[in-house]
Every structure is written in structure tokens, then in C-alpha cells.
Amino acid sequence: MSVAVLRFPGSLDHESAARAIRTAGGTAAEVWHDESDLPGGTRAVVIPGGFSYGDHLRPGAIASRARVMDDVRRHAERGGMVLGICNGFQVLCEAGLLPGALRPNATLSFVCRQTTLEVTDPDAPWTRALGAGAHLSIPIKNNSGAWFGDPTTARVALRYVGEDALGSVDAAAGVLDDRGTVLGLMPHPEEACDPLLGSADGLALFQAAVAA
Amino acid sequence: MTTLEPPLHRQLGLTDWEAGRIDELLGRRPTHPELVMFSLMWSEHCSYKHSRRLLRRFPTEGPSVLQGPGENAGVVDVGDGWAAALKIESHNHPSAVEPFEGAATGVGGIVRDILAMGARPIALLDSLRFGELASARSRHLFARSVAGIGHYGNCIGVPTVGGEVAFDDRYEDSCLVNAMCVGVVRHDALLRSAASGPGNAVVLIGNRTGADGIGGASVLASAELDEEEDRRPSVQVSDPFTERKLIDCCLELAGRGAFVALQDLGAAGLTSASSEMAAKGGVGIELDLDAVPLRQPLEPAEILVSESQERMLAVVEPGRVGEVIAACDRWELLATAVGRVTDGGNLLARAAGRVVVDVPARLLADDAPAYDVPIEPAPEPEPLQLEDVPAPSDLAAAWRDLLARPNVASKRWVYQQYDHLVGANTVQRPGGDAAVVRLPGSSRAIALTTDGAERHCQLDPRAGGAAAVLEAARTLACVGARPAAATDCLNFPNPEKGATGWRLREVIDGMSEALRALGVPVVSGNVSLYNESGSRAIYPTPVVGMMGLLFEAAASVTHGFDADGDAVLLAGAATPRLDGSELLGEARGRPPAPDVPAQAALCAALAEAAERRLLRSAHDVAAGGVAVALAESALAGGLGVEVTLPVGRRGDETLFGEGGGRAVVSCRRDGETQLAELFASHGVALKRIGTAGGAHVAVDLGGQPVALGLDEAAEAYETGLAEALR
């Protein structure tokens, strides 16, 4: 039930992610980057979006070496669920927990807009309840959101539908590790958990975290 | 022969009279650092010496006002124990010199003003004016300013939810970059900047102090820009990552009650922050300049006026200094005790053990001279004679061209580069009338807009001032909000020349009349004068930032047509005119003066209709007239419309004429009677003009059909701005 939400200097979406976890029926625990261990009873970890360390060096590069990441790695190796959103996806790639890397958008600019995603790999705890082919309306907002990697070996969990994917290989919006328990996602599901804000399609991902 | 250097005070921008006045007030000649400090604090930018007397004409009081003008930001009650802090500020001159950093640091400065009230910044808006995009320089300034705003706002995690962009040759040499921020704070956590408690520590938090931005306020913001000189060293450099840490850390400390007072370091840096904190509190402050963390070796005067960004000054009880420094350490922020609060009222600074400054703080903060501006009315222009305006041969083509004009076309190219969502509270995104942002943890929301009416202000400043306020209120009403508070940025040319001083007074009076009619106080604001070069002066451009309230965020109304068969109606009775319109494309003619009470009634009717959930859509009729409003509502809803309009004097005037306060609204067919009764009870005209549906925006103009396909309208509207930037 308890989901750890990491916080680095420059994290921006930690509160929105925690709210989404609570909306999904779970308990969110904010974890400072300098902690050596995740809280006891942590079932899933969310690395929220933002500009950790101001994107200095490369997006996610410094945060991927934060102290708390050692325990996130142990959690992942035990098969624990990890969701990295936007900057969190960049952190997971920099940490080597996900394949590939995130490059600057093909537009060479920040892009904030609603996107439609399609579930392309339903055989993971993150996507099982959604099912293959399910469509989700979730916004993106990033500078460096173009995933670069080998789609023949990587598990692409979600793809952008019917629009420019900002240069992402295979139109990948979300990528899984081999086991399917670590998910990196460029779009922001925490911004899509309330019909008042335009969509509640993102809630399914937090429900998956809470069900871990 | 020897060349005589002008005296130092003149080099610093002080007049001979002002230098004499400083001697007289001090009873001695000022030291070098003191003279530099006076030159900045008595500059137009810091002291409003040419506008202060006129600003008193604004209504600034109301039952909901918790803090009026004079603080870092104005604050009003928004219910449920929450207060909202709001302020708009210009960063025009720095943006004209270095657009990316100029615009970025403009955002940073306004955010720190909100933070200084103890408020969490939750929304940003930007009002931009540039020269025509045919000019390579304007394309560069515009694109780089947008990039700078995005860079800063995105990185600090405050959503940029709205604003406006307009292009006119008048802004070719003097672009306008006005940034507005809104924050929220619990009533009992509101902070102010008045220092108190002799013996308390003065703590500087944030970035090291460097040579950037030295003299920015006097050199850049208080004189006309001359293209020949390179003034880039006067522009500050932005560090949004540190700003984000400042926000997180200061709010954490404010929440624990660790601050006695808080103030941001903006124009004139440590000088303005410390003198204003001391003067407001009726106390003194002693600064130890040797304790200030520096980025490079600096003279005492430079330390005192550096405008290095991302710094805050806090008054902290001596027993809590350790706690403040420890919290800052955790955030990897510098925090240094640099002085203390004293009895008396002097600002005193020591460097290398020597007193280099010792002046009454109020002389710097409050006692700058105030000047009357010359009041020389401009001749009244004649209303446009319609026969002098060539009628478009093809109304549909004129409509399509208008939709593609950068002043009318979708601003998606701009707002797509801004994170307008972060915080997960953005109920209505950019692209509609006003933005709607839910208050954290509440079902209530605020609506936000910025609006100007510069061509109207040029032609008839009093009516234009009123029109700008009324347009802001109307865009709020269109989303269902009741206007609650305003902040304003008065961008004008040199007030000492020609009719500018008169225009400034007339604009303020026109704005005030409309604000009183709406019951909306001005709680904060900013003045930017001298926006002119040798060849061009800007239009008088008051930018009105207005905040409205919605009791139910869920009751907010969008501008897109909703369902096939819905009734489409025109609210408001004004007659459209082409004077100063976007179709005309220039400030020519004399737009009719707005009927202020009638327009205030329209706002009340729209808000009540939204609250009673009678509206399916509502959209302000602005640039491009009713034809553009209809097309925008159709494109936003992805649904066409068929309407019938009386032809009036001429088709192009009926379709594209502006002014007077109108809105295109839609409702369910079975709700039309109720809506009509509601508008009648407010004495506001409401006329059924057509029906939503189909794939065209079609107008029957007294028997003459004028229509655009949704696809061709979308093509023009969605690509117009990007095409103009190629």
C-alpha cells in the first residue's frame, strides 16, 4: 500500500504524484534524496518529474547518483515496482535501471501538450489492468523527452498515437525493464488523475503502484 | 585643454537639484556608496517619482483586501482561510538588451515578490509586446523572450497559465515583457517586509553576490534606450534551480514561523531590500559588507547595489539563526547573517571595519522627490469615416487572413513551450479566455488574465484605460469568475515629453472609473516609463492583470462550442466599429467610449449564468470582432456554427468591428428562456444569432453568405504565428 515518492532539490511533481497515489487509495511517503534507505514497508517507488539539480550536467545524471538510489536499485533487483516520470525516467536511464537514454526533443524546445498513448506491452504489472491497445489521454511537458534505444530488445510499454513523437525511437512514451517492474514514462500521469483537469486516465498507473 | 567629466551624480542619473537635496537632507555630502545608493533608490524605477502622485487616483481598498499597494505584492482574501498574493512587473529594458536572460529574470523577480509574502507561487502570466514579425530583430527578441520565460518558469515548477502577445511596429525599439505571479497563503501565515525587534539578525539567503546587474535600475530602466551602447553587463543572469530551492526552503521556514520579516532582493539589491525593511518597520539596520558571500571581489558600493538574482533578505530572531542556516544547508543554499536590526532609523554599512554608509533609511526608501508630469492634452482624433476604409472585396478571405495574423492567430507556439500544468491544478489551460487554477485542496478556483487596449489608449486614453479593465473583467466573467482584484503595469514612453504625461493621467482615471464600477481594487502594480527611442515611442500600454474567483472550479465555462444544436447568442448591445481595430491594423479613428455600467452588468450576468450552469460556452469578442470570436469558439469545440447577423453599415464592420463589450455565448436549446430571463434581470441585451453544428463557421449577413470551412479556419488560425516566425 505504501508508495515512496523521492524528492531531490529541483523535484517539482512530488506533491502531485503523492496526491495521485492517495486518490488511487494508497499512502504516499516522501523520501529525501539523502536517505540511505527507503521507508520500511515500501511496496513501490515513484521518481517524480521536475528539474532535479537544475538539469545540470545532463537531466537526471546527478540524481541518479543520490544516496537513496542505492536502495531503489536494491528494491528493483528484488522485483519491486519503480515508476520514473519524465525526469524520473531520465534518472532511471542514467542509473542503468532502464535501457536507452532521453535526448532533447526534435523541436529543440520544451513541449507541453496533451497526448494519446497506446498500451503496447500489457504483460507488466504497470499495464496489465489496462490491457493491450488501451488508449490513455495524458499530457507531456519536457525538454528532453525523445527516447533513444534499441526497440528490438527494449520493452516499449506505451507509444504515442497518431502524432509527432518528438523524435522518440519507435514512438516510445514508456519503457519497461526486462522484468517489467521498472517503468519509465515521459508523459505525466499525475496531471491526469481528475476529470476536472481534463482526464483521469493516469490514475490506472498509480492504482497499479498501490496494488503492488 | 582638459575635458571636464560631468559630476558623478549626473553620471549616476541624479539631477543637480536632487544632488543638492541629498546634501540638504543629510546635512553633509554623501559618501561614494551613499551617493550610488541614492541614485538608485531615487531612480524612476525604484521611486516612481514621475508617477507616484498619479497612482494615488486608483481605488485600492475593498472588504477583501488584506494588503494593498506598498508591499512586495498585494493580497486579497479568497475564502476558506486562503489569501492570494498577486503582482505584475515589467522587465522591458533588460529584455530589449538580452531577451533570454531579461525575460527569465523578470519571471524570477516577480516570483520572489510573491514568495516574500510567505505565499506559494501557483501561477504565472506574461504580457508581451514586440515589433512586427517582419522585422528580424523582433523575431529574435520575441522568440528568445519566450524561451527565457519558459526556461525559468518550467524549471521552478510554477505553471505559466496565461498572458497575451501582440505585435506592432511601435514596439520595435522598446519591447514590453510584463510578468505576473499569483501565490496562495493561509491568512495566518502572511509575511510582511517590515523589520522589527532591535537585536534581531538580518540573514541573506541564496546566491552569492556578483557584479551582474549593477546599476540596472538606474541605467536601464529609467532612461531611453540608445541602440549604440552595449549595456549587457547591466542585465542579470538567471539561475532557476536556485530559485526553486529558495521557494522550497523559504516556505518550509515560513511554515515553521522562523521569519520575522522577508523581502526579496530586486532592483538596487541589498540597498532597496534593507532600506525598505528598515523604513517600513521604523527601525534601523546595520550591515557588515565583509560578511556578504561574494562571487568576485567587489567595492562596498557594488555589494550594496548588485542585482544578482535569487537572493532573499530575512529578519530572524537571534535564537533561530542556527535553525535557518541548517534548513538552508539541507537545501544546499547559502545563508549568512550579514547584519542586525537596530534602534533609531539608520541604514549603516561597514566594510573592513569602517563605516561607509550611515543614512536614515527612510531618506532612501520614502523620501525620493515626486514630480508632476506635464499635462498637455493631445488633440482629439476624429472618428473613422467608413468610406475612407477600403472594403475587402472578399469577406471570407479577409476573415481567413485575419485569423492568420499573429495578433489574432493561436498562441499555441508560445504556450506549448511553457509548462502550464505543473501542480495539477490547471482547470483551464492557455488558449481560452482566462486561465482557471484550482486553489490547492479546495473546490474553489481563481481565474487569471492580463489585458491591454493600447491602440484605444493612444486614440482616447481615458476610454482606453477603461476598456482595458473591462476587457480583463469580461474575460474572467466568460469563464464564470467574479473579478476580485487587479494588479497593473503602466508601460509608457517618456512622461516628460509631449502628451505622455496627460495620457498617463487619463489612462489611470479611465481605469479607475471602470475598477470602481466593478468593485475591483488595485492591490499592487508597477510603472515602466521611458519606453521610447529616437525614432519610436510605444503606445500608452497599461497592462491589467486581474484575478477572479469561482466558488466551484467545476462550474467554469470554456469558450468552445459544446454540442450540435446548442443555441448561439450574442450578449451585449454595443455597436461594432473599425476605429483602432485589428482589421484596420493601426491606431486610427476614435473608438466609441465604453458604457462602463452596461459592461459591468454584462460581467455580472455572465458570471451568474455560469454559476447557475446555464452556459455551454462563453467567449469575449475582442480583436477581429464577432467573426473571429465565432471562429475561435468553433475551433475550440471542433464544432461549426451557423448564425445570422444584420448587415449594419457595412459587412466588414459588422463582422470584424470591435469594442463595446460583447460576448458570444451558447446554451442548450431548452435553457434559452432561462438565460434570457437572467440577462434581462441584469438589463443586459442577449440576442439569439444562430445554432452550433456542422463543419463550417457560416454567417448569413443580411442575405449574403460568408463562410469558412473548419479546416481552412484551423489552418489559418493554427499556423499563422509559426508562419510569421519563419
HADDOCK unambig.tbl for C-alpha pairs under 7 A between the chains (distance, minus, plus):
assign (segid A and resid 9 and name CA) (segid B and resid 245 and name CA) 6.47 0.50 0.50
assign (segid A and resid 9 and name CA) (segid B and resid 331 and name CA) 6.70 0.50 0.50
assign (segid A and resid 10 and name CA) (segid B and resid 241 and name CA) 6.26 0.50 0.50
assign (segid A and resid 10 and name CA) (segid B and resid 244 and name CA) 6.20 0.50 0.50
assign (segid A and resid 10 and name CA) (segid B and resid 245 and name CA) 6.69 0.50 0.50
assign (segid A and resid 12 and name CA) (segid B and resid 157 and name CA) 5.46 0.50 0.50
assign (segid A and resid 13 and name CA) (segid B and resid 422 and name CA) 6.80 0.50 0.50
assign (segid A and resid 13 and name CA) (segid B and resid 423 and name CA) 6.58 0.50 0.50
assign (segid A and resid 16 and name CA) (segid B and resid 423 and name CA) 5.88 0.50 0.50
assign (segid A and resid 16 and name CA) (segid B and resid 424 and name CA) 5.99 0.50 0.50
assign (segid A and resid 51 and name CA) (segid B and resid 155 and name CA) 5.85 0.50 0.50
assign (segid A and resid 53 and name CA) (segid B and resid 241 and name CA) 6.79 0.50 0.50
assign (segid A and resid 54 and name CA) (segid B and resid 155 and name CA) 7.00 0.50 0.50
assign (segid A and resid 54 and name CA) (segid B and resid 241 and name CA) 4.74 0.50 0.50
assign (segid A and resid 109 and name CA) (segid B and resid 417 and name CA) 6.62 0.50 0.50
assign (segid A and resid 110 and name CA) (segid B and resid 417 and name CA) 4.82 0.50 0.50
assign (segid A and resid 110 and name CA) (segid B and resid 418 and name CA) 6.98 0.50 0.50
assign (segid A and resid 111 and name CA) (segid B and resid 416 and name CA) 5.36 0.50 0.50
assign (segid A and resid 111 and name CA) (segid B and resid 417 and name CA) 5.11 0.50 0.50
assign (segid A and resid 112 and name CA) (segid B and resid 416 and name CA) 4.86 0.50 0.50
assign (segid A and resid 112 and name CA) (segid B and resid 417 and name CA) 6.16 0.50 0.50
assign (segid A and resid 112 and name CA) (segid B and resid 418 and name CA) 6.43 0.50 0.50
assign (segid A and resid 112 and name CA) (segid B and resid 419 and name CA) 5.69 0.50 0.50
assign (segid A and resid 113 and name CA) (segid B and resid 416 and name CA) 6.38 0.50 0.50
assign (segid A and resid 141 and name CA) (segid B and resid 419 and name CA) 6.08 0.50 0.50
assign (segid A and resid 191 and name CA) (segid B and resid 424 and name CA) 5.10 0.50 0.50
assign (segid A and resid 196 and name CA) (segid B and resid 427 and name CA) 6.22 0.50 0.50
assign (segid A and resid 196 and name CA) (segid B and resid 554 and name CA) 6.47 0.50 0.50
assign (segid A and resid 197 and name CA) (segid B and resid 426 and name CA) 6.33 0.50 0.50
assign (segid A and resid 197 and name CA) (segid B and resid 427 and name CA) 4.89 0.50 0.50
